[in-house]
Amino acid sequence: MKPTPEQEIRKALSDLSAKDVEAVVNLVNSLCQKRRAAMVSAETEMSSAEHARISSVLDEVAPLSLEKGPAVSNRDHDRYLYGS
């Protein structure tokens, strides 16, 4: 089984006092949590330009659902989708 990063840190710093090792482990864990949080927020945040682009595309597409087309029965719809 591969040792965890915390185990590797503890082994590498085994010549230091337990208090110092704990401080280093806590620092590393804190940095990892901050990095993960930054990566998640970067993935979920959207720039205002991207938001405006998506909104304009949706505004162009939305009126399409309001257009009236020919009446189609469910049977015709199924034939169109699945063939007959």
N, C-alpha and C positions, 0 to 999 in steps of 0.2 A: 504494500500500500504506500502510495506517495505521501510524504509528509506535507502537512499544511504549511502555508507561508508563516503562520505564527510559530509553528514548531521549528521551522528553519531559522527564524529570527532568534528564538530562544536558544537554539543550539549554537548559532554564530556568536551570540553575546553571553555565553555561559560563564565567561570570566568576569563579567560585571556583577554588581550586587543585584539582588532580586528586585529591589525598588527601581533601579535604573532600567532593568530589562522590562519591567511592567510599563514604565514611562515610554519606552521605545515602542512596545507593542501597542499601547494606547494611541500613540501618535500615528503609527502606520494604519491602524484601524480607522482612526478619524479621517486621515487623508483619503483612504479608500472609499469611505462613505461619502465624503464631499465630492470625490470624482464621480462616483455613481450617480449622485444627485444632479451634478452638473450635466452629465451625459443624458439623463432622463429628461431634464428640463430643456436641453437643447433639442431633443427629439420631438418634444411635444409643443414647443413654442413655434409660432408661425410669424414670419415677418409681416409687416403691414402691407408691403407690396404683394406678397404672395396671397394674403387675405383678400386684397382688392382684386387681384387677378381671378381668384376662384369665385368671388362674388359676382364679377362681371360675366363670367362664363355661365354661372347659374341663372343670372338674370336673362341671358340670351336663350337659355334652354327652357325656362319655365313657361313661356307662352305657348310652346309646342303642345303642352298637355291641354290647352284650352281650345285648340283647333277642332273643328267638327269634321269628321270623316264619314264615309258611308257606313250605314248600319251593317253590322256583321253578326251573324248568329254564332253561338258557341260551337255548333257543328262545323261551320265554315272555318272557325278559328282552329279547331282541332285538326281539320284536314290540312290546313295551311302549315301547322306545326309538325304534324306527324305523318302527313300523307294519307292517301286512302287507297 
